Amino acid sequence: MKRVLVALLVFMLSISLFAGGSSESSSSDSSGKIKLTFFETMTSPGRTQVLQNLIAEYESLNPNIEIELISPPYEQADNRLSMMLNSNQELDVIEVRDYTQKQFVNNGKLLDLTPYIENWAEKDDFMPVAHEISRNVDDTPYILTSCLYVKALLVRTDILEKYGIPIPTTMDEMYEASKQLAAANPNQFGYALRGKSNTFKISDVLMFGNVGDINTEMCYETNDGKYWLDNENGKKAMEQYLDLYKNGCPADSINWGFNEQINGFISGTTPFLVQDPDVIGSLEGQLDPSLYTVVPLPVGTSGYRYLDYGYNGFAISTTSKHPDEAWAFISWLNGSEKNGEFCKAYGPLPVFQSVYENDDYFSSDKYQAWADELVAEDTIFVKFPIDSEKYPAWAQVQEQGMQAMLMGTVSVDDTIKTFKEYWGY
Amino acid sequence: MRNKWLLVMMIPAFLFVILFLYFPLAKGVVMAFQNYNMFDLTNLHFIGLDNFKAIITDPYTNFWQILWNTLIWLVFSLVFQFLLGFTLALLLKKPFAGRGIYSGLVFYTWALSGFAIGLIWSWLFNGQFGLFNDILIRLSLIETPLGFLSTPKLAMMSVIITNIWYGVPFFGIMLLAALQSVPNELYEASTLDGCGAVKQLFYVTIPYIKPTIVSTILLRTMWIVNYPDIIYAMTNGGPVNSTNILATQMINEVFKQYDYGQGSAFGVVIMVILFIYSVIYLKLTKSSEDSI
C-alpha cells in the first residue's frame, strides 16, 4: 500500500513538474484584479526600466489592473514572440515592429483595432504618417504606431569649419565634401559608411534621391514598374557610391556596423553620419553637443529626399481575453503625453503633432531636422518591399554584393546584374 | 520486483531528459524537412529534402565556401589552442610563488562571454583606430593601417587568433589537472632509465594523459564548430562571406531570415558532420590505444 502511494506521489510530482505553470495563466486572480500580459520586443535595460515605470504609474491609476511585462533579450525577442503566438499562448498587449507586422497579420495573430481607433479622442493629433503605418498591412489598423525611426544627416560642424567646407544640402555636395576632406589629410575622411548589418537601409537611401521617380510602395522600382538600378541614373548612383567609398571613406568601413560608425563620428575621422534619431542618445556624454548638428538628409539630383521609415507599435493579440482593458492601456501608454515621455527617455521620434510643438526637447535644434524632414515638401516616404518573400534574405545578399563591389572583386555592372536577378526583374 | 521499482522511480528523470533534450532535438530535425518559415506558418508541410537542396545550391551564400571556412576555422583554432594550452599546462605544473593567482589570471578568459570577446577584439583589430594597427605603425612595420577585419584573408586570420586566445585556457585547465595526476614514480623511474626531458614528455607524460587529450580534443572540436559568437560579433561572416561558417549561417537563416526550415537544415548538416567525425575519431584513437 505504502509503495502504491509513493508511486502515485512520484507520478503526480512528475506530472506537475511538466504541466507546471499552466494553472497560473488564468487572467484574473482571486482579488478580482484583471491581469494583462505585455510582451516587449525591442528590449534594452534602459528601455525596460522606462516601461516598468510607466506600468507602475498606470497600475496606481487603475487599481483593478495588473500588468505583467515580459522582456526577453533583444536578439531573441521577436522569435520568442512568434513562438508564443503560434502556440496560441494567452497574451494581451504585444510590441510589433516593421519586420514582424506582416508576419503576425498573415498568421492571424493581431486584433483589428478599427473600432477602437474610430472612437479614440487623440486620433486627430496622431500624425498622418502614424495612421498610415498602423494600416500598413491589408489597409487595416492592426497596430497602434508608437515610435518612428527616420534617417537624417549628422554633421561635425567643428571639422567642417576647420577645413572651410559648408554643410551640404545635396547628395552630390556631400560626396564632394567627403572626398575633399579625405584628400586634405591622410587621417581624415568624410562619410561614415555602413559596411555590414543592414547596409541597404543606408546605402540605398543615399541613392534614391539621385535616381528619382521612385515607386513609394516598392522602392526598388521606378513609377513605371521597372527596376531602376540598371537604368542610367541607377548605375550612376552606384558608381558614385563606389567612388565615395574609395575616395571619401576609410577602407576599413567595409566592416563598419553601428558602433564603428558612431566611433568614427565621435573621433571626427568621419564627420558625416546618416543615422536614426536614437543615435542622439548614443552620442550623449561622448561628444560635446556644440560640436555637431543634425540636418535633413541632403536631397538628390531629383530635388527630393526619399526616406524609408522604421517603426514599432503596440497591438492586441487575438488570444487576449481582455481586449478592452488592453486597448485602454495602450491608448494611455501611447497617448500624446506618455508617447513624448517614452521617446525622450529612449530616443526615437514620437508620433503626435502636439509633442513636436509643445515639448521643449523635441522642438530643440537637434530634433528640429527630423521634425522638418517629416513634413517637408521635398521629402517622399518610400517602403522597402518588406512583404516580399525575398526580403528577409536581402540584407545578407546585398551586404555581400556591396562588399565585393567596394573591394573591387566584382564590377559595378555585375553587382547590378546580381541584384536585379535576385529581385526577379 | 526491486528492478521494476527502480524503473518506476526513474520515470521522472527519464521524462525530464526526453522532454528537454530529445524532444527539442527531434523537433529540430523534423523542422529541417518542413517549409518552416515564420513569414507564413499557415501552410506548414513536409517538403522532403528541399531545404537541404536550397542551402547547398543557394547562389548567394556559397555553401561549399562556408564548409571550407568552417574547416579552416576549426583546424587552425584547434591546433593552436591545443599546442599553446598544453605548453601552458606544462609551464604551470611545477609550483612557483604566486602560481595560484597567476593561473587564475591566465584562465580568466575562459569565463568571458564569446560575444563580449568578439566586441573587444574587434576594437583591437579595428582598421582605423585599433591597437594592433597603432602598434604596427609605431614600430614602423606598416605605413597605413591594415584592414584586419575588412580584408577577406586577414579577417579569417583575425577571428581565428581571437578564438585561439579564448580557447587556450580550456586545454590549459584540463591538461594541467591531468598532468598533476601523473605519478612522480614514473618520472623517477624513467630518469633512472636515462630518459631526458623530451623523451619523458613523449614516453611518459603524453601516454599517461592520453585519455584526457583525446576527450578534450573531441569536446573542443564540437564546440569550435558550433561556436558562432566571436565571428558574429567581429565580422558578421564578412567581408563577402569570407568568415562565414556553418554556425553563423545557421543564425542568419533563423534570426535574420526567419527561415527555421533552412536554419534547421544547417543544424542537421553540422550534427551529421560532427557525428561522423566523432565515430571515426574515437575509432582511430581507440585502435592506437590498443596497439600500445
Interface residues (C-beta under 8 A of the other chain):
Chain A: R3 A7 V10 F11 L13 S14 L17 F18 E75 N79 S82 N86 K102 Q103 N106 N107 G108 P186 G195 K196 S197 P250 A251 D252 S253 I254 N255 G257 N259 E260 N263 G264 S267 T269 E389 P392 A393 A395 Q396 V397 E399 Q400 Q403 A404 M407 T409 T418 Y422
Chain B: W5 V8 M9 I11 P12 L15 F16 L19 M38 F39 D40 L41 T42 Y60 T61 L119 N126 G127 Q128 F129 T144 P145 G147 L149 S150 T151 P152 A155 T235 N236 G237 G238 P239 V240 N241 N252 V254 F255 K256 Q257 Y258 D259
